[in-house]
Amino acid sequence: MRPDTTTGATSGDPVVELRSVVVAFGGLLALGGVDLDVAQGERLAILGPNGAGKTTLFNVVAGDLVPTEGSVVLKGVDCTHLPSRHRPRLGVGRTYQKARSFPGLAVGDNLYLAVVGRHGRQRALLPRSGDHSWRDRAAAAAESVWLYDRLDTRVADLSHGQKRQLEIGMAIVTEPDVLLLDEPASGLSRGERERLTGLLDELAADSTLLLIEHDMDVAFKVARRIVVMSDGKIVASGTPEEIQANALVHEIYLGSEALT
Amino acid sequence: MTARRLLTPANAALAVLVVLLLALPAINSGFFVTFVLTQALIYGLIAVTIVFLTSHGGMISLAQLLFAGIAGFMFGNAALESGARGLNLGWPPWVAVLFALAVTTAVAFLLGALASRTTGIYFLMLTLVYGVIGYTFFAQVVTVSGPGGVTSIVAPEPFTDRVNLYYAAVVLSALAYLAFRAIGRTNFGLALQGVRDDPVRMSSLGFNVPLHRTLAFTLGGFVAGVAGLLNVWWRGQIDPASISIGPTLIVLIIAVIGGISYFEGAWLGALVYVLLDTYTDSIPLIDRIGLTPDRFNTVIGLMVLLIMVLSPEGLVGILERVRRGRGGASPSEHSIELPTTSPTPVQTGSGREP
């Protein structure tokens, strides 16, 4: 465990370990040396203004970006240069800031593909009896995100909110050990946000959750620890109460507004 | 799959069509069947691979005629015992068939792997380059072809008989149609459609996107190779000009005329093309309006333009619209056949709310 206050206190074995992670896009330093440990079962929210490097951090953990410097260790496996497609087998699932599902396929097929992606038989040309149970899992996940009656609907025909729900469904259907949610509440109505909060609360106790969220209600209700980023660096880390009382956070993230 | 699920209107229509096509030579085994229909079926079998790669993989390939050509050249080289050009290996014809398909599939895999990291216009351009390289290769390498091509190719028995060759084209077309339709519901086919829609997302879900694209391209190459064998048996010869850029574009145009999203559109487009190609100069007074046979491409061009304006989904798209207009809002026969998985029955409406 790292005692450094910028990484925050953690308990248990870390499932995500970032060491001195730097990501540079030409002259732009998106991440300027980030260290972060996330313990198994931890609920962590990452806050920060636009351009702080939150999504870049997610992309590094999820393998969509290879860091310019530093290392990424997931569940004890050095994944720094491991392509993103190997992450699901390690138990890592993610959502994207902008819903990325497959508009030409039905909701059920989208969820089914997520299961296949984690468990294999990706190039099978013949059905197998086990496929049926995977379909059942897809249907159960659809029910979890309130899309059961949309199982046969093409994603292109879903509303924005439903696409967000599907995005979360595709992440949880794989039962990931580490779940990365990038602004899952964006574009959702108040009622939908409350349902989302309830859904995230119901996740298995040993599943680790990393959440980027601008909605303070969601972030503070779901997370037990909050990390604040600014200009590609972690500038504060602590419990929601500590972050609410942190003057630096007020200054860089919220200006003069108080956190409520 | 249960019998009830197989008994869809689309399958029933296909069964009736296949029976009619198989019965046709009993009524007329002349020019229309052994020339027009056989040619249309072969063109359709090549074009359907373009439809498959485009509609399921988002890959518009201009290399499909090349694969048909490779199969034809390889068969000619392997099967002929003597001739002016080619390797004249003199192998038994069915060994030559296996050899031709193996080479075609291997080349498709290799070229597919090279192209698997490109998308959109870049993929299109790369496959065009493949086509040009293939044409140049066979035109310049006299060991396997040379500009005059390989001639006097004889089909294996029983396909020396042109009616039997027609039967083969019907059966193989039906099989390819059913196979491509079925593949869309397999793990591989669903994943391919996922790759088409969002390759980055597919990768983050755990799929090997380049390998998926490569395998789809290989499958398309194999089926085009089968069509290439029928083509070379039907023509009795093959030359590099037959896989040059002109015919390559014709195959793409066939797929577009029929409807690039519909497998059946490949054969419909091919039939329209062959009918126009064969009978345009027979239309009374057609030459009076300036459409002489050497201006055939103008007719095809106008046809494509008209279809593009009326229906970007091609002729099948037009037929679909007419059918839906008559039959109300019945679901399309071509829409994705969804599985009937029904886990715990859940009430609709508020019953689903947490």
Interface residues (C-beta under 8 A of the other chain):
Chain A: A62 G63 D64 P83 S84 R85 H86 R87 P88 R89 R94 Y96 R100 S101 F102 P103 G104 L105 A106 G108 D109 N110 Y112 L113 A114 V116 G117 R118 R121 Q122 R123 A124 L125 L126 P127 D131 H132 R135 D136 A138 A139 A140 E143 W146 Y148 D149 L151 D152 M170 T174 R195 G198 L199
Chain B: I183 T186 N187 F188 L190 A191 Q193 G194 R196 D197 D198 V200 R201 M202 S203 S204 L205 G206 F207 N208 V209 L211 H212 L215 I336 L338 P339 T341 S342 P343 T344 V346 T348 R352 E353 P354
